[in-house]
Amino acid sequence: MSKVKKRVRPTKEQAQEFNRRLDAVIDAGHTNNLYCDCEVCRALAEQAKLMGYRTDSTIKRPSEKWDRRKQVYERKRQIDAAKMANLAGQGLTSAEIGEKMHRSKGYISKLAKEFDIKIFTKKER
């Protein structure tokens, strides 16, 4: 059985230095930027590695996979909006549109608001 390396508790000076660098990152306003490569954020990453909080100090860039997924999602919504506008033009209600498109009524309502599509509430005979 392999032994797990135990993390050593940081000294008081190391903890103070870490908190000082963390305050500098917050003052710079980089709290929501996970992949920042500025000098202040790199110093914090180095300090975190030194204290054993991180396994590597390099800040990795996000993969292109998430951008691609967002583009695919937006494209599907646009296609759904076009289909929905076509069905709404035929006089169908939101429940009937959802049934034909295999989507929920809430999703149909949300898309109708976003793309300003008028859907009839009751079917006119």
C-alpha positions in Angstrom: 0.0 0.0 0.0 1.4 3.4 -1.0 1.8 6.1 1.5 0.1 9.4 0.9 2.3 12.5 1.3 1.1 14.5 4.2 0.9 18.3 3.7 3.0 20.2 6.1 1.2 23.0 8.0 2.5 26.4 6.9 4.4 28.6 9.3 2.9 31.8 10.6 5.1 33.9 8.3 4.1 31.8 5.2 0.4 32.2 6.1 0.8 36.0 6.5 2.6 36.2 3.1 -0.1 34.1 1.5 -2.8 36.3 2.9 -0.9 39.5 1.7 -0.7 38.1 -1.8 -4.3 37.1 -1.7 -5.3 40.6 -0.6 -3.2 42.0 -3.5 -5.2 39.9 -6.0 -8.5 41.1 -4.5 -7.3 44.7 -4.7 -6.4 44.2 -8.3 -10.0 43.0 -9.0 -9.0 39.6 -10.4 -11.3 37.6 -8.1 -13.5 36.2 -10.9 -10.7 35.7 -13.4 -9.7 32.1 -13.0 -7.0 32.1 -15.8 -5.3 35.4 -15.1 -1.6 35.5 -16.0 -0.6 38.8 -14.5 2.3 39.2 -12.1 0.1 39.5 -8.9 -1.8 36.3 -9.7 1.4 34.4 -10.7 2.9 35.3 -7.4 -0.1 34.0 -5.5 0.1 30.7 -7.5 3.8 30.4 -6.7 3.1 30.9 -3.0 0.2 28.4 -3.1 2.6 25.8 -4.6 5.3 26.6 -2.0 2.8 26.0 0.8 1.4 22.8 -0.7 -2.0 24.0 -1.7 -1.4 23.4 -5.4 0.5 20.7 -7.2 1.8 23.0 -10.0 2.3 26.8 -10.2 1.5 27.3 -13.9 -1.9 28.8 -14.7 -3.4 26.8 -17.4 -5.6 28.3 -20.1 -9.1 26.9 -20.5 -9.7 24.4 -23.3 -11.6 25.4 -26.4 -14.2 22.8 -25.6 -16.3 25.1 -23.5 -16.4 27.8 -26.2 -17.5 25.2 -28.7 -20.2 23.9 -26.4 -21.6 27.4 -26.0 -21.7 27.9 -29.7 -23.5 24.6 -30.3 -26.0 25.6 -27.5 -26.7 29.0 -29.1 -27.1 27.5 -32.5 -29.6 24.9 -31.2 -31.6 27.7 -29.5 -31.7 29.6 -32.8 -32.9 26.6 -34.7 -35.6 25.9 -32.0 -36.7 29.5 -32.2 -37.1 29.3 -36.0 -39.1 26.1 -35.7 -41.2 27.5 -33.0 -42.0 30.7 -35.0 -43.1 28.5 -37.9 -45.4 26.5 -35.6 -46.7 29.6 -33.9 -47.6 31.1 -37.2 -49.8 28.0 -37.8 -51.8 29.0 -34.8 -50.6 26.3 -32.3 -50.5 26.9 -28.6 -47.3 26.6 -26.5 -48.3 23.2 -25.2 -48.8 21.9 -28.8 -45.6 23.5 -30.0 -43.7 21.8 -27.1 -45.3 18.5 -27.9 -44.4 18.7 -31.6 -40.8 19.8 -30.9 -40.3 17.5 -27.9 -39.5 20.4 -25.6 -41.0 21.6 -22.4 -43.6 24.3 -22.2 -41.4 26.4 -20.0 -38.5 26.2 -22.6 -41.0 27.3 -25.3 -42.2 30.2 -23.2 -38.7 31.3 -22.4 -37.6 31.2 -26.1 -40.8 33.1 -27.1 -39.9 35.9 -24.7 -36.3 36.0 -25.8 -37.0 36.1 -29.5 -40.3 38.1 -29.3 -42.5 35.4 -30.8 -46.2 35.7 -30.4 -47.9 32.4 -29.3 -51.6 32.0 -29.1 -53.0 31.1 -25.7 -56.1 29.3 -27.0 -56.5 27.6 -30.3 -58.9 29.5 -32.5 -61.5 27.4 -34.4 
